[in-house]
């Protein structure tokens, strides 16, 4: 099992920061932080397809491209 991913990286003596991968402030703060000489790892928790109703948390969109109608609808939902 890969989880908990942060513990796995810590076991390799890495600095690990877990963040909300949809929050730009958390991303920027994590990128700015630097601690000692260990590798820095950022684990960004995200929701796949977030913000587009028909894509959110759907495995289908890991490999499928949207058609023109879906693209237009998705872009409208993101506005």
C-alpha positions in Angstrom: 0.0 0.0 0.0 1.2 3.5 -0.8 -0.7 5.2 2.1 0.2 7.0 4.2 2.6 8.5 1.6 3.9 11.1 3.9 5.2 8.5 6.4 6.9 6.6 3.6 8.9 9.7 2.6 9.6 10.5 6.2 11.1 7.0 6.6 13.7 8.1 3.9 14.7 11.1 6.0 12.8 13.6 3.9 11.0 16.8 5.0 7.3 16.3 4.1 4.6 18.9 3.9 1.0 17.8 3.2 -1.2 20.4 1.7 -4.5 21.1 -0.1 -3.4 21.0 -3.7 -6.3 23.2 -4.7 -5.2 26.1 -2.5 -2.7 28.4 -4.2 -1.6 30.0 -0.9 -0.8 26.5 0.6 1.1 25.6 -2.6 3.1 28.8 -2.6 3.9 28.6 1.2 5.0 25.0 0.8 7.3 25.9 -2.1 8.9 28.7 -0.1 9.7 26.6 3.0 13.1 25.2 3.2 14.4 23.1 6.1 18.0 21.9 6.6 19.7 19.7 4.0 17.1 17.0 3.6 15.0 16.5 0.5 11.7 18.5 0.6 8.6 16.6 -0.4 5.2 18.3 -1.0 2.2 15.9 -0.9 -0.7 17.8 -2.6 -4.1 16.3 -1.8 -6.4 17.0 -4.7 -9.8 15.9 -6.2 -9.4 14.7 -9.7 -11.6 16.8 -12.1 -12.5 19.2 -9.3 -14.8 22.0 -10.4 -16.4 20.2 -13.4 -19.5 18.3 -12.3 -19.4 15.4 -14.8 -15.6 14.9 -14.4 -15.1 15.2 -10.6 -14.0 12.0 -9.0 -14.7 10.0 -12.2 -12.1 7.5 -13.3 -13.3 7.8 -16.9 -11.5 11.1 -17.2 -8.1 9.6 -16.4 -7.9 8.4 -20.0 -10.8 10.0 -22.0 -10.6 13.3 -23.7 -13.7 15.5 -23.7 -15.6 16.0 -27.0 -16.5 19.5 -28.1 -19.8 19.7 -26.2 -18.1 18.4 -23.0 -15.3 20.8 -23.4 -17.6 23.8 -23.7 -19.7 22.6 -20.7 -16.6 22.1 -18.6 -15.1 25.5 -19.4 -18.4 27.1 -18.5 -18.4 25.4 -15.1 -14.9 26.6 -14.4 -15.8 30.3 -15.0 
